[in-house]
Amino acid sequence: LLEEMRALDAELAAGGEELLGIRIGLGEGVAALGEASAWLLENHDNTNDVLAGATPYLRMFGVVLGGYLLAKGAVAAHELAKANGDNGWHAAKVTTARFYAEQILPTAWGLLPAVSRGADDLFAVEPSLL
């Protein structure tokens, strides 16, 4: 799926300036998800560390997947508008995807430390003190 997300970059690039913000935001989100995925794979032998990062990873994955799906819709809307003229609906799809790419996708980078920090802090406090 990460490769499919990366492959969408060429279609976004073909959309020119109108899809540039989406392209940048999705590219950065996919890069963050790629780093997080690589960290989890590299550390798969340390179950506690991987499990400690599981929830923020799933949140990150959802954020990036949402951006990817909106970007795919924006590409389709852009192509339809070029072929048939824009009826307002197409522009709204592009605008929605751009908003998500510029406002929501950047949060993926913020989740990376929580994914890759490990489990030390989870086990630093005695359970009886919780």
C-alpha positions in Angstrom: 0.0 0.0 0.0 2.9 2.4 0.7 4.1 1.8 -2.8 0.6 2.7 -4.2 0.7 5.8 -2.1 4.1 6.8 -3.5 3.0 6.0 -7.0 0.2 8.6 -6.8 2.9 11.3 -6.8 3.3 11.1 -10.6 -0.5 11.7 -11.1 -0.5 14.6 -8.6 2.6 16.0 -10.4 0.6 15.9 -13.7 -2.1 18.0 -12.1 0.3 20.9 -11.9 -0.1 23.9 -9.5 -3.7 23.0 -8.6 -2.6 19.7 -7.0 0.8 20.8 -5.7 -0.3 21.3 -2.1 -1.9 17.9 -2.0 1.3 16.4 -3.6 3.5 18.0 -1.0 1.3 17.1 2.0 0.8 13.5 0.9 4.5 13.0 0.1 5.4 14.2 3.6 2.8 12.0 5.2 3.8 8.9 3.3 7.5 9.6 4.2 6.5 9.7 7.9 4.5 6.5 7.6 7.4 4.9 5.7 9.8 5.8 8.5 7.5 4.5 11.2 6.8 1.3 9.3 10.6 0.7 8.8 11.2 1.3 12.5 8.5 -1.2 13.5 10.0 -3.8 11.1 13.5 -3.2 12.3 12.5 -3.7 15.9 10.0 -6.5 15.5 12.0 -8.7 17.9 11.3 -6.3 20.8 7.6 -6.9 21.3 7.2 -4.4 24.1 8.7 -1.6 22.0 6.6 -2.4 19.0 3.4 -2.7 21.0 4.1 0.6 22.7 4.1 2.3 19.3 1.1 0.4 17.9 -1.6 2.9 18.8 0.2 6.0 17.5 1.2 4.0 14.4 -2.5 3.1 13.7 -3.5 6.7 14.1 -0.7 7.8 11.7 -1.7 5.1 9.2 -5.3 6.3 9.3 -4.3 10.0 8.8 -2.1 9.1 5.9 -4.5 6.7 4.3 -7.3 9.3 4.5 -5.0 11.8 2.8 -4.2 9.2 0.1 -7.8 8.5 -0.6 -8.7 12.2 -0.7 -5.7 12.7 -3.1 -7.0 10.0 -5.4 -10.4 11.6 -5.5 -8.8 15.0 -6.2 -6.9 13.5 -9.1 -10.1 12.0 -10.5 -12.0 15.3 -10.0 -9.2 17.3 -11.6 -9.3 15.0 -14.7 -13.0 15.1 -14.9 -13.0 18.9 -14.7 -10.4 19.1 -17.5 -12.5 16.8 -19.7 -16.0 18.0 -18.9 -15.7 21.4 -17.3 -16.0 22.1 -13.6 -19.5 22.2 -12.1 -18.2 23.3 -8.7 -18.2 19.7 -7.3 -14.8 19.0 -8.9 -13.2 22.1 -7.4 -14.7 21.2 -4.0 -13.1 17.8 -4.0 -9.7 19.3 -4.8 -10.2 21.9 -2.1 -11.2 19.4 0.5 -8.1 17.2 -0.3 -5.8 20.3 -0.3 -7.2 21.3 3.2 -6.6 17.8 4.5 -3.1 17.7 3.0 -2.1 21.0 4.4 -3.9 20.9 7.8 -4.2 17.2 8.8 -1.5 15.3 7.1 1.3 17.2 8.9 0.2 15.6 12.1 1.7 12.3 10.9 5.2 13.6 11.6 4.2 14.5 15.1 3.2 10.8 15.8 6.6 9.4 14.7 8.3 9.9 18.1 5.5 8.1 19.8 5.7 5.2 17.4 9.5 4.8 17.8 10.2 5.8 21.4 9.9 2.3 22.7 8.4 0.9 25.9 10.8 2.2 28.6 8.5 4.9 29.8 5.6 2.4 30.0 7.5 0.2 32.4 9.2 3.0 34.4 6.5 3.2 36.9 5.5 0.5 39.3 2.0 -0.8 38.5 1.0 -0.6 42.1 1.7 3.2 42.0 -0.8 3.8 39.2 
